[in-house]
Amino acid sequence: MLNLIWLGLLLVSAVTALLTGNLKQLVNSVPDAAMNAFKLSLGLTGIMALWLGIMRIAEKSGLTEKLSAMIAPLMVRIFPGVPRDHPAIAAMAANMIANMFGLNNAATPLGIKAMKDLETLNQVKGSATHAMCMFLALNTSSLQLVPFGAIALLAAGGSKDPTSIIFPAMIATSFSTISAFCVARIMSKMKRYLD
Amino acid sequence: MSTNELASTISNLILLIFLVGIPVYGALKGVKVYETFVEGAKQGFDIAVNIIPYLVAILVAVGMFRASGAMDILTSLIPSSLRNYGVTSDILALALTRPMSGAASLGILGEIVSTHGADSFQAKLGSVILGSTETTLYVVAVYFGAIGITKTKYAIHAGLVADTVGVIASMVVCRIIFG
């Protein structure tokens, strides 16, 4: 998919430039863009390092584990099909906390572990359960509390107040997470998705 | 205090809770906070270096698209009611790329930042969109792929609805706070 889009961008640009007479601007933009990409990437390093350093402390101090244990009771309510003491509950809670903190490297293996645990409850092999759909819906709604990738880009671009987006992003991401929960809940009741 | 300043203050407080609260908690739990910080921070450089090829690919392609005039033509096709919310074709491109690739959408945001400026409305809107949406199709592929699920039922629907709601909420919130 991205292969097609990338090629399409190049082709459409070339054709449009020929039609509009912007050929010179087009060609001149290329080295600038490549240089800019390099500068932005290097500019990301500082904030990325800062955030990853702080998050390493959160992991090592047991804070992420503790928070996972705290949200486990909530998990039981969100996933009614999963028994309270099932290992999937702990794995899903740990995955969600890792996602909230933006610990992508830790979140993915935990998420896969959670899916494998959920699979042990699956009656129809090869077909997703309601719990799996809910778990993925929440996961793909963006749980991250502080979007440090975007903050790092803004800082790299010379923003005066790169962290001002934290609060607006939290509001927007709450809406997306709530809507994911509602859609998954409603669709789980639809006849065509009943097991 | 304007909504902009208020949002900025709340944002800074949230950041402070993370930046100070976590090391303090770590110290109370007996973690050597300085060494641990440095150990984690070392990965920052790897991430930045790994992202260079993605940013080059996207910034060059989107930059060409913009320089050719195609971006302006596309934006002029967007209804003015949406454009008033800061929805230009580059923002649209960001929203459409996001479910597929995190690196590519970060690249598009990088292009928006360097074209419109890091303090522009577009850059802020793009950042909030990036922060409130997820690489839905990628996550679904990895998680279901790991356990061999082919009938994904409504997982993708719910994820894409959430992304759409995230984009719309970002537009409204940014309009109120930064508009």
Interface residues (C-beta under 8 A of the other chain):
Chain A: M1 L2 I5 W6 L9 L10 V12 S13 A14 T16 A17 T20 N22 Q25 L26 N28 S29 V30 D32 A33 A34 N36 A37 F38 L40 S41 L42 L44 T45 G46 I47 M48 A49 L50 W51 L52 G53 I54 M55 R56 I57 A58 E59 K60 S61 G62 L63 T108 G111 I112 M115 K116 L118 E119 K125 G126 S127 A128 M132 C133 M134 F135 L136 A137 N139 T140 S141 S142 Q144 L145 V146 P147 G149 A150 I151 L153 L154 A155 A156 G157 G158 S159 K160 D161 P162 T163 S164 I165 I166 F167 P168 A169 M170 I171 A172 T173 F175 S176 T177 S179 A180 V183 A184 M187 S188 M190 Y193
Chain B: N4 A7 S8 I10 S11 N12 I14 L15 F18 L19 I22 P23 Y25 G26 K29 V31 V33 T36 F37 V38 E39 G40 A41 K42 Q43 G44 F45 I47 A48 V49 I51 I52 L55 V56 A57 I58 L59 V60 A61 V62 G63 M64 F65 R66 A67 S68 G69 A70 I73 T97 P99 M100 S101 G102 A104 L106 G107 L109 G110 E111 V113 S114 G117 A118 D119 A123 K124 G126 S127 V128 I129 L130 G131 S132 T133 E134 T135 T136 V139 V140 V142 Y143 F144 A146 I147 G148 I149 T150 K151 T152 K153 Y154 A155 H157 A158 G159 V161 A162 D163 V165 G166 A169 S170 V173 C174 I177 F178
